[in-house]
Structures are given as C-alpha cells and as structure tokens.
Amino acid sequence: MAVLACAACADQISGAADIDPKHWLCLNEAAWSQVPPVQVVAYRMLSRMRDESWARDLLDMLYLDDETLAWAKAGLGGSAGEGDDGVVHRIRTAPFLPLATR
C-alpha cells in the first residue's frame, strides 16, 4: 500500500524539510480517510505537530482501529521517516494529489 503526496508533503514526511503546519491543514479532511496508509501518515504527522492546537485537537478526535493505531505508533519511535516497524519508507511524489480519497 502507498500514499501519494506532493513534493512538499513528501519532503516533510521524510524529514528532508522542516514541517510547515499550514501546509498540513489538509489533514482536517485526510485524517478521516478509510485508507489505512493515509490514516497512518495523518496520525504520524499530527503527532509531530502536537504544538499546533488544531493538530492536537484533530489527533484527540481521530479514531483508528487497534491494528492501524499500532502501525501508526510503531513508526513514531525514530527520527522522521524512520521507525521500528520494519517498513522501508520510499516516497514517490506526484505533481498534485490530495492525501484524502473520496
């Protein structure tokens, strides 16, 4: 499974660029996706932006099933783009695709 992201998102997910919280306002909709990889990326990015009140509030409201939550939390242990979940993070960018699918 994969998540398509714009170049700015991909750089911020991987840690190649500093997080721009305003760029991630799209998570207000994407966080409610039913696609597990999108849910995981949303959870991880919101967790990295806990200093932002909107991100903290959204993270508090977000519901993930137990398996998806465990996957999302497993990737928070290391530095950006790395986790202890054994997942290789390869980021491919698209010219412009939203994180949420409808």
Backbone atoms as SQL, in Angstrom:
CREATE TABLE atoms (id INTEGER PRIMARY KEY, chain TEXT, resi INTEGER, resn TEXT, atom TEXT, x REAL, y REAL, z REAL);
INSERT INTO atoms VALUES
  (1, 'A', 1, 'MET', 'N', 0.846, -1.181, 0.000),
  (2, 'A', 1, 'MET', 'CA', 0.000, 0.000, 0.000),
  (3, 'A', 1, 'MET', 'C', 0.887, 1.240, 0.000),
  (4, 'A', 2, 'ALA', 'N', 0.346, 2.312, -0.520),
  (5, 'A', 2, 'ALA', 'CA', 1.137, 3.533, -0.645),
  (6, 'A', 2, 'ALA', 'C', 0.243, 4.756, -0.491),
  (7, 'A', 3, 'VAL', 'N', 0.903, 5.864, -0.247),
  (8, 'A', 3, 'VAL', 'CA', 0.240, 7.163, -0.185),
  (9, 'A', 3, 'VAL', 'C', 0.934, 8.060, -1.190),
  (10, 'A', 4, 'LEU', 'N', 0.172, 8.653, -2.076),
  (11, 'A', 4, 'LEU', 'CA', 0.732, 9.641, -2.996),
  (12, 'A', 4, 'LEU', 'C', 0.719, 10.997, -2.310),
  (13, 'A', 5, 'ALA', 'N', 1.815, 11.715, -2.443),
  (14, 'A', 5, 'ALA', 'CA', 1.935, 13.015, -1.777),
  (15, 'A', 5, 'ALA', 'C', 2.626, 14.000, -2.700),
  (16, 'A', 6, 'CYS', 'N', 2.326, 15.266, -2.515),
  (17, 'A', 6, 'CYS', 'CA', 3.024, 16.301, -3.287),
  (18, 'A', 6, 'CYS', 'C', 4.478, 16.355, -2.799),
  (19, 'A', 7, 'ALA', 'N', 5.332, 17.040, -3.535),
  (20, 'A', 7, 'ALA', 'CA', 6.751, 17.100, -3.196),
  (21, 'A', 7, 'ALA', 'C', 6.974, 17.716, -1.818),
  (22, 'A', 8, 'ALA', 'N', 6.214, 18.764, -1.479),
  (23, 'A', 8, 'ALA', 'CA', 6.375, 19.406, -0.169),
  (24, 'A', 8, 'ALA', 'C', 6.004, 18.441, 0.951),
  (25, 'A', 9, 'CYS', 'N', 4.905, 17.713, 0.795),
  (26, 'A', 9, 'CYS', 'CA', 4.496, 16.727, 1.802),
  (27, 'A', 9, 'CYS', 'C', 5.548, 15.634, 1.926),
  (28, 'A', 10, 'ALA', 'N', 6.009, 15.122, 0.793),
  (29, 'A', 10, 'ALA', 'CA', 6.991, 14.036, 0.805),
  (30, 'A', 10, 'ALA', 'C', 8.258, 14.444, 1.545),
  (31, 'A', 11, 'ASP', 'N', 8.734, 15.654, 1.286),
  (32, 'A', 11, 'ASP', 'CA', 9.938, 16.141, 1.965),
  (33, 'A', 11, 'ASP', 'C', 9.719, 16.278, 3.470),
  (34, 'A', 12, 'GLN', 'N', 8.539, 16.712, 3.860),
  (35, 'A', 12, 'GLN', 'CA', 8.254, 16.887, 5.279),
  (36, 'A', 12, 'GLN', 'C', 8.018, 15.538, 5.973),
  (37, 'A', 13, 'ILE', 'N', 7.401, 14.607, 5.288),
  (38, 'A', 13, 'ILE', 'CA', 7.201, 13.264, 5.844),
  (39, 'A', 13, 'ILE', 'C', 8.551, 12.603, 6.087),
  (40, 'A', 14, 'SER', 'N', 9.450, 12.727, 5.124),
  (41, 'A', 14, 'SER', 'CA', 10.746, 12.061, 5.208),
  (42, 'A', 14, 'SER', 'C', 11.719, 12.771, 6.141),
  (43, 'A', 15, 'GLY', 'N', 11.419, 14.018, 6.484),
  (44, 'A', 15, 'GLY', 'CA', 12.321, 14.784, 7.338),
  (45, 'A', 15, 'GLY', 'C', 13.334, 15.590, 6.554),
  (46, 'A', 16, 'ALA', 'N', 13.245, 15.573, 5.216),
  (47, 'A', 16, 'ALA', 'CA', 14.170, 16.336, 4.385),
  (48, 'A', 16, 'ALA', 'C', 13.901, 17.840, 4.476),
  (49, 'A', 17, 'ALA', 'N', 12.706, 18.205, 4.914),
  (50, 'A', 17, 'ALA', 'CA', 12.340, 19.619, 5.069),
  (51, 'A', 17, 'ALA', 'C', 11.651, 19.802, 6.416),
  (52, 'A', 18, 'ASP', 'N', 11.741, 21.008, 6.944),
  (53, 'A', 18, 'ASP', 'CA', 11.039, 21.328, 8.186),
  (54, 'A', 18, 'ASP', 'C', 9.537, 21.273, 7.949),
  (55, 'A', 19, 'ILE', 'N', 8.811, 20.932, 8.988),
  (56, 'A', 19, 'ILE', 'CA', 7.354, 20.847, 8.873),
  (57, 'A', 19, 'ILE', 'C', 6.753, 22.242, 8.825),
  (58, 'A', 20, 'ASP', 'N', 5.905, 22.459, 7.838),
  (59, 'A', 20, 'ASP', 'CA', 5.135, 23.698, 7.701),
  (60, 'A', 20, 'ASP', 'C', 3.701, 23.360, 8.080),
  (61, 'A', 21, 'PRO', 'N', 3.280, 23.652, 9.306),
  (62, 'A', 21, 'PRO', 'CA', 1.947, 23.261, 9.765),
  (63, 'A', 21, 'PRO', 'C', 0.815, 23.738, 8.866),
  (64, 'A', 22, 'LYS', 'N', 0.963, 24.906, 8.267),
  (65, 'A', 22, 'LYS', 'CA', -0.100, 25.414, 7.398),
  (66, 'A', 22, 'LYS', 'C', -0.290, 24.521, 6.174),
  (67, 'A', 23, 'HIS', 'N', 0.784, 23.922, 5.713),
  (68, 'A', 23, 'HIS', 'CA', 0.695, 23.027, 4.556),
  (69, 'A', 23, 'HIS', 'C', -0.119, 21.785, 4.890),
  (70, 'A', 24, 'TRP', 'N', -0.148, 21.412, 6.165),
  (71, 'A', 24, 'TRP', 'CA', -0.810, 20.183, 6.597),
  (72, 'A', 24, 'TRP', 'C', -2.252, 20.380, 7.034),
  (73, 'A', 25, 'LEU', 'N', -2.815, 21.542, 6.810),
  (74, 'A', 25, 'LEU', 'CA', -4.234, 21.751, 7.136),
  (75, 'A', 25, 'LEU', 'C', -5.140, 20.793, 6.365),
  (76, 'A', 26, 'CYS', 'N', -4.622, 20.229, 5.277),
  (77, 'A', 26, 'CYS', 'CA', -5.385, 19.227, 4.518),
  (78, 'A', 26, 'CYS', 'C', -5.697, 17.999, 5.369),
  (79, 'A', 27, 'LEU', 'N', -4.978, 17.817, 6.459),
  (80, 'A', 27, 'LEU', 'CA', -5.243, 16.670, 7.333),
  (81, 'A', 27, 'LEU', 'C', -6.600, 16.765, 8.018),
  (82, 'A', 28, 'ASN', 'N', -7.170, 17.966, 8.056),
  (83, 'A', 28, 'ASN', 'CA', -8.517, 18.098, 8.623),
  (84, 'A', 28, 'ASN', 'C', -9.518, 17.219, 7.883),
  (85, 'A', 29, 'GLU', 'N', -9.279, 16.945, 6.618),
  (86, 'A', 29, 'GLU', 'CA', -10.136, 16.031, 5.853),
  (87, 'A', 29, 'GLU', 'C', -9.469, 14.674, 5.663),
  (88, 'A', 30, 'ALA', 'N', -8.181, 14.672, 5.349),
  (89, 'A', 30, 'ALA', 'CA', -7.489, 13.418, 5.046),
  (90, 'A', 30, 'ALA', 'C', -7.455, 12.472, 6.240),
  (91, 'A', 31, 'ALA', 'N', -7.454, 12.999, 7.437),
  (92, 'A', 31, 'ALA', 'CA', -7.387, 12.149, 8.635),
  (93, 'A', 31, 'ALA', 'C', -8.586, 11.214, 8.739),
  (94, 'A', 32, 'TRP', 'N', -9.679, 11.561, 8.080),
  (95, 'A', 32, 'TRP', 'CA', -10.903, 10.735, 8.159),
  (96, 'A', 32, 'TRP', 'C', -10.995, 9.720, 7.027),
  (97, 'A', 33, 'SER', 'N', -9.939, 9.589, 6.243),
  (98, 'A', 33, 'SER', 'CA', -9.902, 8.596, 5.176),
  (99, 'A', 33, 'SER', 'C', -10.078, 7.199, 5.759),
  (100, 'A', 34, 'GLN', 'N', -10.630, 6.298, 4.957),
  (101, 'A', 34, 'GLN', 'CA', -10.773, 4.897, 5.364),
  (102, 'A', 34, 'GLN', 'C', -9.592, 4.057, 4.863),
  (103, 'A', 35, 'VAL', 'N', -8.597, 4.698, 4.238),
  (104, 'A', 35, 'VAL', 'CA', -7.433, 4.006, 3.690),
  (105, 'A', 35, 'VAL', 'C', -6.350, 3.970, 4.769),
  (106, 'A', 36, 'PRO', 'N', -5.995, 2.782, 5.267),
  (107, 'A', 36, 'PRO', 'CA', -5.047, 2.698, 6.385),
  (108, 'A', 36, 'PRO', 'C', -3.721, 3.443, 6.198),
  (109, 'A', 37, 'PRO', 'N', -3.044, 3.377, 5.039),
  (110, 'A', 37, 'PRO', 'CA', -1.797, 4.149, 4.924),
  (111, 'A', 37, 'PRO', 'C', -2.016, 5.659, 5.068),
  (112, 'A', 38, 'VAL', 'N', -3.130, 6.156, 4.597),
  (113, 'A', 38, 'VAL', 'CA', -3.446, 7.583, 4.760),
  (114, 'A', 38, 'VAL', 'C', -3.679, 7.886, 6.242),
  (115, 'A', 39, 'GLN', 'N', -4.390, 7.007, 6.929),
  (116, 'A', 39, 'GLN', 'CA', -4.620, 7.182, 8.359),
  (117, 'A', 39, 'GLN', 'C', -3.303, 7.202, 9.133),
  (118, 'A', 40, 'VAL', 'N', -2.389, 6.311, 8.770),
  (119, 'A', 40, 'VAL', 'CA', -1.096, 6.228, 9.448),
  (120, 'A', 40, 'VAL', 'C', -0.284, 7.502, 9.231),
  (121, 'A', 41, 'VAL', 'N', -0.199, 7.972, 7.990),
  (122, 'A', 41, 'VAL', 'CA', 0.542, 9.207, 7.706),
  (123, 'A', 41, 'VAL', 'C', -0.093, 10.381, 8.449),
  (124, 'A', 42, 'ALA', 'N', -1.410, 10.454, 8.435),
  (125, 'A', 42, 'ALA', 'CA', -2.101, 11.544, 9.139),
  (126, 'A', 42, 'ALA', 'C', -1.780, 11.496, 10.627),
  (127, 'A', 43, 'TYR', 'N', -1.873, 10.334, 11.245),
  (128, 'A', 43, 'TYR', 'CA', -1.596, 10.189, 12.675),
  (129, 'A', 43, 'TYR', 'C', -0.158, 10.602, 12.990),
  (130, 'A', 44, 'ARG', 'N', 0.773, 10.111, 12.191),
  (131, 'A', 44, 'ARG', 'CA', 2.182, 10.423, 12.441),
  (132, 'A', 44, 'ARG', 'C', 2.487, 11.903, 12.279),
  (133, 'A', 45, 'MET', 'N', 1.937, 12.517, 11.233),
  (134, 'A', 45, 'MET', 'CA', 2.206, 13.941, 11.022),
  (135, 'A', 45, 'MET', 'C', 1.531, 14.789, 12.097),
  (136, 'A', 46, 'LEU', 'N', 0.312, 14.450, 12.468),
  (137, 'A', 46, 'LEU', 'CA', -0.352, 15.178, 13.552),
  (138, 'A', 46, 'LEU', 'C', 0.434, 15.039, 14.846),
  (139, 'A', 47, 'SER', 'N', 0.975, 13.864, 15.092),
  (140, 'A', 47, 'SER', 'CA', 1.778, 13.643, 16.298),
  (141, 'A', 47, 'SER', 'C', 3.035, 14.503, 16.296),
  (142, 'A', 48, 'ARG', 'N', 3.600, 14.708, 15.138),
  (143, 'A', 48, 'ARG', 'CA', 4.811, 15.538, 15.021),
  (144, 'A', 48, 'ARG', 'C', 4.490, 17.027, 15.149),
  (145, 'A', 49, 'MET', 'N', 3.212, 17.387, 15.046),
  (146, 'A', 49, 'MET', 'CA', 2.811, 18.805, 15.136),
  (147, 'A', 49, 'MET', 'C', 1.972, 19.076, 16.387),
  (148, 'A', 50, 'ARG', 'N', 2.174, 18.339, 17.451),
  (149, 'A', 50, 'ARG', 'CA', 1.368, 18.495, 18.668),
  (150, 'A', 50, 'ARG', 'C', 1.388, 19.908, 19.245),
  (151, 'A', 51, 'ASP', 'N', 2.387, 20.702, 18.899),
  (152, 'A', 51, 'ASP', 'CA', 2.440, 22.080, 19.390),
  (153, 'A', 51, 'ASP', 'C', 1.380, 22.968, 18.752),
  (154, 'A', 52, 'GLU', 'N', 0.827, 22.517, 17.629),
  (155, 'A', 52, 'GLU', 'CA', -0.236, 23.251, 16.954),
  (156, 'A', 52, 'GLU', 'C', -1.574, 22.831, 17.556),
  (157, 'A', 53, 'SER', 'N', -2.364, 23.787, 18.016),
  (158, 'A', 53, 'SER', 'CA', -3.620, 23.438, 18.686),
  (159, 'A', 53, 'SER', 'C', -4.565, 22.669, 17.766),
  (160, 'A', 54, 'TRP', 'N', -4.650, 23.052, 16.493),
  (161, 'A', 54, 'TRP', 'CA', -5.555, 22.359, 15.574),
  (162, 'A', 54, 'TRP', 'C', -5.120, 20.912, 15.377),
  (163, 'A', 55, 'ALA', 'N', -3.804, 20.671, 15.311),
  (164, 'A', 55, 'ALA', 'CA', -3.304, 19.312, 15.116),
  (165, 'A', 55, 'ALA', 'C', -3.554, 18.459, 16.361),
  (166, 'A', 56, 'ARG', 'N', -3.321, 19.027, 17.522),
  (167, 'A', 56, 'ARG', 'CA', -3.570, 18.318, 18.782),
  (168, 'A', 56, 'ARG', 'C', -5.050, 17.971, 18.924),
  (169, 'A', 57, 'ASP', 'N', -5.929, 18.935, 18.592),
  (170, 'A', 57, 'ASP', 'CA', -7.375, 18.691, 18.676),
  (171, 'A', 57, 'ASP', 'C', -7.811, 17.594, 17.706),
  (172, 'A', 58, 'LEU', 'N', -7.300, 17.633, 16.487),
  (173, 'A', 58, 'LEU', 'CA', -7.653, 16.626, 15.493),
  (174, 'A', 58, 'LEU', 'C', -7.142, 15.255, 15.921),
  (175, 'A', 59, 'LEU', 'N', -5.934, 15.209, 16.442),
  (176, 'A', 59, 'LEU', 'CA', -5.381, 13.943, 16.906),
  (177, 'A', 59, 'LEU', 'C', -6.224, 13.367, 18.048),
  (178, 'A', 60, 'ASP', 'N', -6.714, 14.224, 18.917),
  (179, 'A', 60, 'ASP', 'CA', -7.570, 13.774, 20.029),
  (180, 'A', 60, 'ASP', 'C', -8.897, 13.206, 19.525),
  (181, 'A', 61, 'MET', 'N', -9.401, 13.712, 18.409),
  (182, 'A', 61, 'MET', 'CA', -10.682, 13.251, 17.856),
  (183, 'A', 61, 'MET', 'C', -10.534, 12.029, 16.959),
  (184, 'A', 62, 'LEU', 'N', -9.351, 11.816, 16.436),
  (185, 'A', 62, 'LEU', 'CA', -9.115, 10.775, 15.444),
  (186, 'A', 62, 'LEU', 'C', -9.321, 9.389, 16.031),
  (187, 'A', 63, 'TYR', 'N', -10.018, 8.545, 15.282),
  (188, 'A', 63, 'TYR', 'CA', -10.192, 7.148, 15.684),
  (189, 'A', 63, 'TYR', 'C', -9.526, 6.248, 14.658),
  (190, 'A', 64, 'LEU', 'N', -8.661, 5.369, 15.133),
  (191, 'A', 64, 'LEU', 'CA', -8.058, 4.344, 14.296),
  (192, 'A', 64, 'LEU', 'C', -8.318, 3.000, 14.960),
  (193, 'A', 65, 'ASP', 'N', -8.571, 1.964, 14.156),
  (194, 'A', 65, 'ASP', 'CA', -8.739, 0.642, 14.760),
  (195, 'A', 65, 'ASP', 'C', -7.412, 0.231, 15.403),
  (196, 'A', 66, 'ASP', 'N', -7.443, -0.775, 16.253),
  (197, 'A', 66, 'ASP', 'CA', -6.270, -1.163, 17.041),
  (198, 'A', 66, 'ASP', 'C', -5.053, -1.496, 16.187),
  (199, 'A', 67, 'GLU', 'N', -5.261, -2.223, 15.103),
  (200, 'A', 67, 'GLU', 'CA', -4.150, -2.617, 14.236),
  (201, 'A', 67, 'GLU', 'C', -3.513, -1.406, 13.551),
  (202, 'A', 68, 'THR', 'N', -4.335, -0.503, 13.037),
  (203, 'A', 68, 'THR', 'CA', -3.824, 0.689, 12.362),
  (204, 'A', 68, 'THR', 'C', -3.136, 1.618, 13.349),
  (205, 'A', 69, 'LEU', 'N', -3.699, 1.753, 14.548),
  (206, 'A', 69, 'LEU', 'CA', -3.084, 2.588, 15.581),
  (207, 'A', 69, 'LEU', 'C', -1.716, 2.039, 15.986),
  (208, 'A', 70, 'ALA', 'N', -1.614, 0.733, 16.128),
  (209, 'A', 70, 'ALA', 'CA', -0.326, 0.124, 16.472),
  (210, 'A', 70, 'ALA', 'C', 0.702, 0.382, 15.375),
  (211, 'A', 71, 'TRP', 'N', 0.268, 0.284, 14.106),
  (212, 'A', 71, 'TRP', 'CA', 1.150, 0.559, 12.971),
  (213, 'A', 71, 'TRP', 'C', 1.604, 2.014, 13.001),
  (214, 'A', 72, 'ALA', 'N', 0.664, 2.923, 13.232),
  (215, 'A', 72, 'ALA', 'CA', 0.995, 4.351, 13.256),
  (216, 'A', 72, 'ALA', 'C', 1.965, 4.677, 14.393),
  (217, 'A', 73, 'LYS', 'N', 1.725, 4.124, 15.568),
  (218, 'A', 73, 'LYS', 'CA', 2.590, 4.398, 16.720),
  (219, 'A', 73, 'LYS', 'C', 3.964, 3.773, 16.562),
  (220, 'A', 74, 'ALA', 'N', 4.039, 2.633, 15.883),
  (221, 'A', 74, 'ALA', 'CA', 5.324, 1.954, 15.697),
  (222, 'A', 74, 'ALA', 'C', 6.316, 2.812, 14.938),
  (223, 'A', 75, 'GLY', 'N', 5.838, 3.646, 14.052),
  (224, 'A', 75, 'GLY', 'CA', 6.731, 4.486, 13.257),
  (225, 'A', 75, 'GLY', 'C', 7.122, 5.785, 13.904),
  (226, 'A', 76, 'LEU', 'N', 6.660, 6.033, 15.119),
  (227, 'A', 76, 'LEU', 'CA', 6.980, 7.292, 15.797),
  (228, 'A', 76, 'LEU', 'C', 8.250, 7.229, 16.627),
  (229, 'A', 77, 'GLY', 'N', 8.825, 6.046, 16.775),
  (230, 'A', 77, 'GLY', 'CA', 9.953, 5.878, 17.678),
  (231, 'A', 77, 'GLY', 'C', 11.245, 6.527, 17.238),
  (232, 'A', 78, 'GLY', 'N', 11.528, 6.558, 15.932),
  (233, 'A', 78, 'GLY', 'CA', 12.803, 7.065, 15.455),
  (234, 'A', 78, 'GLY', 'C', 12.701, 8.476, 14.934),
  (235, 'A', 79, 'SER', 'N', 13.682, 8.838, 14.130),
  (236, 'A', 79, 'SER', 'CA', 13.664, 10.158, 13.513),
  (237, 'A', 79, 'SER', 'C', 12.669, 10.159, 12.365),
  (238, 'A', 80, 'ALA', 'N', 12.452, 11.315, 11.802),
  (239, 'A', 80, 'ALA', 'CA', 11.463, 11.452, 10.735),
  (240, 'A', 80, 'ALA', 'C', 11.781, 10.496, 9.597),
  (241, 'A', 81, 'GLY', 'N', 10.742, 9.784, 9.128),
  (242, 'A', 81, 'GLY', 'CA', 10.916, 8.880, 8.015),
  (243, 'A', 81, 'GLY', 'C', 11.438, 7.513, 8.410),
  (244, 'A', 82, 'GLU', 'N', 11.764, 7.317, 9.688),
  (245, 'A', 82, 'GLU', 'CA', 12.262, 6.034, 10.149),
  (246, 'A', 82, 'GLU', 'C', 11.392, 5.553, 11.287),
  (247, 'A', 83, 'GLY', 'N', 11.266, 4.259, 11.412),
  (248, 'A', 83, 'GLY', 'CA', 10.510, 3.725, 12.522),
  (249, 'A', 83, 'GLY', 'C', 11.021, 2.357, 12.887),
  (250, 'A', 84, 'ASP', 'N', 10.480, 1.811, 13.939),
  (251, 'A', 84, 'ASP', 'CA', 10.879, 0.489, 14.360),
  (252, 'A', 84, 'ASP', 'C', 9.898, -0.553, 13.851),
  (253, 'A', 85, 'ASP', 'N', 9.116, -0.181, 12.838),
  (254, 'A', 85, 'ASP', 'CA', 8.094, -1.082, 12.313),
  (255, 'A', 85, 'ASP', 'C', 8.589, -1.927, 11.142),
  (256, 'A', 86, 'GLY', 'N', 9.862, -1.791, 10.751),
  (257, 'A', 86, 'GLY', 'CA', 10.399, -2.580, 9.670),
  (258, 'A', 86, 'GLY', 'C', 9.951, -2.129, 8.295),
  (259, 'A', 87, 'VAL', 'N', 9.260, -1.025, 8.195),
  (260, 'A', 87, 'VAL', 'CA', 8.766, -0.528, 6.923),
  (261, 'A', 87, 'VAL', 'C', 9.846, 0.319, 6.272),
  (262, 'A', 88, 'VAL', 'N', 10.088, 0.072, 4.996),
  (263, 'A', 88, 'VAL', 'CA', 11.002, 0.906, 4.237),
  (264, 'A', 88, 'VAL', 'C', 10.187, 2.043, 3.659),
  (265, 'A', 89, 'HIS', 'N', 10.577, 3.259, 3.983),
  (266, 'A', 89, 'HIS', 'CA', 9.828, 4.429, 3.531),
  (267, 'A', 89, 'HIS', 'C', 10.418, 4.921, 2.221),
  (268, 'A', 90, 'ARG', 'N', 9.705, 4.649, 1.135),
  (269, 'A', 90, 'ARG', 'CA', 10.094, 5.157, -0.173),
  (270, 'A', 90, 'ARG', 'C', 9.016, 6.140, -0.577),
  (271, 'A', 91, 'ILE', 'N', 9.419, 7.336, -0.809),
  (272, 'A', 91, 'ILE', 'CA', 8.432, 8.361, -1.099),
  (273, 'A', 91, 'ILE', 'C', 8.497, 8.711, -2.570),
  (274, 'A', 92, 'ARG', 'N', 7.362, 8.570, -3.216),
  (275, 'A', 92, 'ARG', 'CA', 7.222, 8.960, -4.614),
  (276, 'A', 92, 'ARG', 'C', 6.255, 10.126, -4.654),
  (277, 'A', 93, 'THR', 'N', 6.623, 11.126, -5.379),
  (278, 'A', 93, 'THR', 'CA', 5.778, 12.308, -5.409),
  (279, 'A', 93, 'THR', 'C', 4.971, 12.368, -6.695),
  (280, 'A', 94, 'ALA', 'N', 3.867, 13.039, -6.604),
  (281, 'A', 94, 'ALA', 'CA', 3.002, 13.286, -7.756),
  (282, 'A', 94, 'ALA', 'C', 2.926, 14.796, -7.932),
  (283, 'A', 95, 'PRO', 'N', 2.632, 15.265, -9.114),
  (284, 'A', 95, 'PRO', 'CA', 2.551, 16.711, -9.315),
  (285, 'A', 95, 'PRO', 'C', 1.578, 17.374, -8.338),
  (286, 'A', 96, 'PHE', 'N', 0.405, 16.787, -8.139),
  (287, 'A', 96, 'PHE', 'CA', -0.539, 17.294, -7.150),
  (288, 'A', 96, 'PHE', 'C', -1.637, 16.277, -6.952),
  (289, 'A', 97, 'LEU', 'N', -1.641, 15.653, -5.821),
  (290, 'A', 97, 'LEU', 'CA', -2.705, 14.724, -5.453),
  (291, 'A', 97, 'LEU', 'C', -2.998, 14.905, -3.975),
  (292, 'A', 98, 'PRO', 'N', -4.244, 15.068, -3.618),
  (293, 'A', 98, 'PRO', 'CA', -4.572, 15.218, -2.197),
  (294, 'A', 98, 'PRO', 'C', -4.358, 13.907, -1.451),
  (295, 'A', 99, 'LEU', 'N', -4.130, 13.981, -0.153),
  (296, 'A', 99, 'LEU', 'CA', -3.967, 12.777, 0.656),
  (297, 'A', 99, 'LEU', 'C', -5.270, 12.022, 0.809),
  (298, 'A', 100, 'ALA', 'N', -6.389, 12.728, 0.793),
  (299, 'A', 100, 'ALA', 'CA', -7.685, 12.074, 1.006),
  (300, 'A', 100, 'ALA', 'C', -8.246, 11.560, -0.300),
  (301, 'A', 101, 'THR', 'N', -8.934, 10.437, -0.226),
  (302, 'A', 101, 'THR', 'CA', -9.642, 9.918, -1.383),
  (303, 'A', 101, 'THR', 'C', -11.124, 9.900, -1.062),
  (304, 'A', 102, 'ARG', 'N', -11.921, 10.105, -2.047),
  (305, 'A', 102, 'ARG', 'CA', -13.373, 10.095, -1.826),
  (306, 'A', 102, 'ARG', 'C', -14.025, 9.145, -2.758);
